[in-house]
């Protein structure tokens, strides 16, 4: 599906609607939930969305004043929770979603590139994320973007083991 419109990527602001962002997350994570993965994004409420936003920098992709994508960046000082992300040179991202009808149009890639650049500005040598071990489509998506397996973790709020993926930000990627 082609779409028309100007997409702006910016920080989430107090003027933005937290309920709208939460609905986007719930909707984008629903297909994973239907596969049996209990991602927090699939069922979190607005209070949890706000709490998670406060743990980092929330970027949104906006088209015609509607949020159609989001990603939450955590600097190396805030990227905590696993042996890998507790290291002082590792940034992370999560709460990453694009409205289903706008997926596969490069919006997610732009959001990831933005947080990778943001991590470099913070002096991070790596940027990490986690996803369900069984979410092979997502793992393949991240692998194509230069992310590699670095470990496992088990979050109390999920019903699956997570794979930790990380990308070295100091290496120059070869582009064809």
C-alpha positions as CSV (number, residue, x, y, z in Angstrom):
1,X,0.0,0.0,0.0
2,X,1.4,3.4,-1.0
3,X,0.8,6.4,1.2
4,X,1.0,10.1,0.7
5,X,2.1,12.5,3.4
6,X,5.0,14.1,5.1
7,X,6.4,12.2,8.0
8,X,8.2,14.1,10.8
9,X,10.2,12.3,13.5
10,X,10.5,14.1,16.8
11,X,10.5,13.7,20.5
12,X,7.2,12.8,22.1
13,X,5.9,15.9,23.9
14,X,3.4,16.8,26.6
15,X,1.0,18.0,23.9
16,X,1.0,14.5,22.4
17,X,-1.8,12.1,23.3
18,X,-0.5,9.2,25.6
19,X,-3.6,7.2,24.9
20,X,-3.1,7.5,21.1
21,X,0.5,6.3,21.6
22,X,-0.6,3.4,23.8
23,X,-3.3,2.3,21.2
24,X,-0.6,2.3,18.5
25,X,1.7,0.1,20.7
26,X,-1.2,-2.3,21.5
27,X,-2.2,-2.5,17.8
28,X,1.3,-3.0,16.5
29,X,2.2,-5.7,19.0
30,X,-1.2,-7.5,18.6
31,X,0.1,-9.9,15.8
32,X,2.9,-11.0,18.2
33,X,0.3,-11.5,21.0
34,X,-1.8,-13.6,18.6
35,X,1.3,-15.9,18.1
36,X,1.4,-16.4,21.9
37,X,4.1,-13.9,22.8
38,X,3.1,-11.7,25.8
39,X,5.0,-8.5,24.9
40,X,4.3,-5.7,27.3
41,X,3.5,-3.5,24.4
42,X,0.6,-5.7,23.5
43,X,-1.4,-5.0,26.6
44,X,0.1,-2.1,28.5
45,X,-2.1,0.8,29.6
46,X,-1.4,4.6,29.2
47,X,0.1,4.7,32.8
48,X,2.7,2.1,31.8
49,X,3.4,3.8,28.5
50,X,4.1,7.0,30.4
51,X,6.3,5.2,32.9
52,X,8.3,3.6,30.2
53,X,8.7,6.9,28.3
54,X,10.1,8.5,31.4
55,X,12.9,5.9,31.4
56,X,14.5,7.3,28.2
57,X,13.8,9.4,25.2
58,X,10.6,8.6,23.2
59,X,10.7,9.5,19.5
60,X,7.6,9.4,17.4
61,X,6.9,9.4,13.7
62,X,4.0,11.7,12.9
63,X,2.0,12.1,9.7
64,X,-0.8,14.6,9.4
65,X,-0.7,15.1,13.2
66,X,-1.2,11.4,13.9
67,X,1.5,9.3,15.6
68,X,2.3,6.3,13.2
69,X,5.5,5.1,14.8
70,X,7.5,5.2,18.0
71,X,10.8,4.1,19.5
72,X,12.2,4.5,23.0
73,X,15.9,5.2,23.4
74,X,17.9,4.6,26.5
75,X,21.4,6.1,26.9
76,X,24.2,3.9,28.3
77,X,23.5,5.4,31.8
78,X,19.8,4.3,31.5
79,X,20.1,1.0,29.6
80,X,20.0,-1.4,32.5
81,X,18.4,-4.7,33.3
82,X,20.7,-7.4,31.8
83,X,24.4,-8.3,32.2
84,X,24.9,-6.9,28.7
85,X,23.1,-3.6,29.0
86,X,24.5,-2.9,32.4
87,X,27.8,-2.2,30.8
88,X,28.7,1.5,30.6
89,X,29.2,1.5,26.8
90,X,25.8,-0.1,25.8
91,X,22.7,2.0,24.9
92,X,19.4,0.3,24.1
93,X,16.0,0.8,22.5
94,X,12.6,-0.7,22.9
95,X,8.9,0.0,22.8
96,X,9.5,0.1,19.0
97,X,6.3,0.1,16.9
98,X,4.9,1.3,13.6
99,X,1.2,1.4,12.8
100,X,0.6,-1.9,10.9
101,X,-0.7,-0.1,7.7
102,X,2.5,1.9,7.5
103,X,4.9,-1.0,8.1
104,X,7.4,-1.9,5.3
105,X,7.7,1.7,4.1
106,X,11.0,2.5,5.8
107,X,9.6,4.3,8.8
108,X,10.9,1.7,11.3
109,X,14.3,1.8,9.7
110,X,14.4,5.6,10.1
111,X,13.5,5.3,13.7
112,X,16.3,2.8,14.3
113,X,18.8,4.9,12.4
114,X,17.8,7.8,14.6
115,X,18.4,6.0,17.9
116,X,21.7,4.6,16.6
117,X,22.9,8.1,15.8
118,X,21.6,9.3,19.2
119,X,23.6,6.5,20.9
120,X,26.8,7.6,19.1
121,X,26.2,11.1,20.3
122,X,26.1,9.7,23.9
123,X,29.4,7.9,23.3
124,X,27.9,4.4,23.2
125,X,29.9,1.7,21.5
126,X,26.9,-0.7,21.2
127,X,23.2,-0.4,21.0
128,X,21.0,-3.3,22.1
129,X,17.5,-4.5,22.1
130,X,15.7,-7.7,23.1
131,X,12.9,-9.6,21.5
132,X,11.2,-13.0,21.9
133,X,13.4,-15.9,21.0
134,X,10.6,-17.3,18.8
135,X,10.0,-14.1,16.9
136,X,12.2,-15.1,14.0
137,X,10.8,-12.5,11.6
138,X,11.9,-9.8,14.0
139,X,15.3,-11.4,14.7
140,X,15.9,-11.6,10.9
141,X,14.8,-7.9,10.5
142,X,17.4,-6.8,13.1
143,X,20.1,-9.1,11.8
144,X,19.8,-7.5,8.4
145,X,20.4,-4.1,10.1
146,X,23.7,-5.4,11.6
147,X,22.4,-6.7,15.0
148,X,23.9,-9.9,16.4
149,X,23.1,-12.3,19.2
150,X,24.8,-11.5,22.5
151,X,22.8,-13.5,25.0
152,X,19.5,-14.3,26.6
153,X,17.3,-12.9,29.3
154,X,14.0,-13.7,31.0
155,X,11.8,-10.8,32.0
156,X,9.2,-11.4,34.7
157,X,6.6,-9.6,32.7
158,X,6.9,-11.9,29.6
159,X,6.0,-15.5,28.8
160,X,9.1,-16.1,26.6
161,X,12.8,-16.1,26.8
162,X,14.3,-13.0,25.1
163,X,17.3,-12.9,22.9
164,X,19.6,-9.9,23.3
165,X,20.7,-8.4,20.1
166,X,23.4,-5.7,19.8
167,X,25.0,-3.7,17.1
168,X,28.6,-2.3,17.2
169,X,28.4,1.4,16.5
170,X,32.1,1.9,16.0
171,X,32.3,-0.3,12.9
172,X,31.6,1.3,9.5
173,X,29.0,-0.8,7.7
174,X,29.7,-1.5,4.1
175,X,27.0,-0.3,1.8
176,X,26.4,-1.7,-1.7
